[in-house]
Amino acid sequence: MFKPDDSFHIYDTTLRDGAQQEGLNLSVHDKLNIARHLDDLGVGFIEGGWPGANPKDTEFFQRAKKEINFKNAQFVAFGATRRPEVKAEDDQLLQALANSGAPVVTLVAKSHDRHVDLALKTTLAENLKMIEDSVKFLIKNGQRVFLDAEHFFDGYISNRGYALDVISAAMNSGASLVALCDTNGGMLPDQLTQIVDDVYRTTGSRLGIHCHNDTGCAVANSIAAVSAGVTHVQGTLNGYGERTGNADLVTIVANLELKKKKLVLPEGKLQEAFRISHAVAEVTNVAPSMRQPYVGLSAFAHKAGLHASAIKVDPAMYQHEDPSTVGNDMRMLVSDMAGRASVELKSKSLGIDLSTNKEVVSKVVDKVKELEARGFTFEAADASFELLLREEIDGKKSEFFKVSRWEITVAKDETGKVTSRATVAIQANNEVMVSEGEGNGPVNALDTALRRGLERIYPQLAKLELVDYKVRILEGRLGTGAVTRVLVETSDGQAHWNTLGVHENVIAASAMALEDAVTYGLLRQAQ
């Protein structure tokens, strides 16, 4: 079985550089979970943070040593070179790196002459000595050292000779490699390639790359650097990072393996990319991008009827890769752009074969286009589409119950407390019942009343949970009189499904979506 060797590194900095993203706040427990996921993906190195610089990272390193048994990755501590005019052995932060227990340390050093002058407030010569002393100190401690040359590309443009001196100082002192950092994220691929090529030819050193995405080119710059001779690539899962983010390691790895035919993860690990990308998104509580290359939910989603017709013949006609290579799936989106092929393929993905039932296909296509003209959209509401589909096939609705009437009141008392109450009249199993419910809002109250009334007949509904609720005012309408579309996500603990409702009244639209959600849940359990 293929396992990456030391000739090429995939180096993850999600837990350090990625954690600097605005709004992203990771606990020690979060970092431990993410580290395990990254190790499962098979990256070569996981940068855990800066032990000694803050209590959270210090605790994380202490716990990681005891609680994580890395199968694929080596654990890396991050820190800076010694302070100016201070001996390496007397620098407390350098000592913390030595005591971290990490087998590898990545030191960040200034490689831009202006930063040395203005930020470090020291001489260019002293900065080189700081690099030399720090690298030697950690190597003597038995640790492997990588150097991050901060602001390297801007420094190279400002003072090429000094930027190259930084590389020589690190490598001559025993560093394994120097990662060239596009810290401000301002490089474009052609310029970056020329600089990396020059540095590689001039120094003969082993080089790495660390890109930010401020020009939208972080992944392209990373791939270009590899083509120019770089053998160590840094990035973050899902492109997390400050400002516009870091280079997305998932996209880099997929491009290297699938496009460049360069195996950089242990065999079979790329197929875990979708699962791990979304699992980490759950931990960070940052919603995954639908359009993220390879692992986004829309990465292999097809909407136009022309595309669907071609995909029915051969999926490769409108897909650059087989989605299974990264653990993703092809999705067919049903919309007013859909033709017969879209409906057939979508139905097949739901386990319903319509290849011999052309009449139903035609009816569904016409129905979808009619409903979407009124504001419905089935792209993100698979459950509502399946109910529509089954209605056309069976000639009647999947009707476990019928809501004949509902009433909702919202009241505010003299203390300022707001209470929502709902009353629902339901027909089910030849019974008519009236159920009531309270909630923190009218939709929650309606959901509670509906399920409370039905649970006596369908006790399995106790498992259902309203997971998400979205409201959108449709375009081309006016203010509070606009048509509203509601999308509801529901779970029974084993699966999630989405249903929708459209109406001038937001509560009526919500009721429609909730009824579909409960109906679909009962249909799932009946199958």
Salt bridges, closest charged atoms under 4 A:
ASP6 OD1 - HIS9 NE2 2.77
ASP6 OD2 - ARG144 NH2 2.83
ASP6 OD2 - ARG206 NH1 3.48
ASP17 OD1 - ARG16 NH1 3.49
ASP17 OD2 - HIS210 NE2 3.02
ASP17 OD2 - HIS212 NE2 3.37
ASP39 OD2 - LYS71 NZ 3.65
ASP40 OD1 - LYS71 NZ 3.15
GLU47 OE1 - ARG16 NE 2.82
ASP57 OD1 - LYS31 NZ 2.65
GLU59 OE2 - ARG63 NH1 3.70
GLU67 OE2 - ARG63 NE 2.84
ASP91 OD2 - ARG83 NE 3.28
ASP113 OD1 - HIS112 ND1 3.24
GLU126 OE2 - ARG82 NH1 2.91
ASP133 OD2 - ARG82 NE 3.06
ASP133 OD1 - LYS129 NZ 2.85
GLU150 OE1 - LYS110 NZ 2.91
ASP197 OD2 - ARG201 NE 2.95
ASP198 OD2 - ARG160 NE 2.84
ASP214 OD2 - ARG243 NE 2.72
GLU242 OE2 - ARG243 NH1 3.64
GLU272 OE1 - ARG275 NH2 2.52
GLU321 OE2 - LYS259 NZ 3.05
GLU344 OE1 - LYS312 NZ 2.82
GLU344 OE2 - LYS358 NZ 3.17
GLU359 OE2 - LYS363 NZ 3.64
GLU370 OE2 - ARG374 NH1 3.29
GLU379 OE2 - LYS303 NZ 2.61
ASP382 OD1 - LYS346 NZ 2.88
GLU386 OE2 - ARG390 NH2 2.96
GLU431 OE1 - ARG456 NH2 2.68
GLU438 OE2 - ARG421 NE 3.00
ASP447 OD2 - ARG451 NH2 3.08
ASP468 OD2 - LYS470 NZ 2.40
GLU475 OE2 - ARG472 NH2 3.31
GLU489 OE2 - HIS496 ND1 2.89
ASP492 OD2 - ARG524 NH2 3.01
GLU504 OE1 - HIS503 ND1 3.66
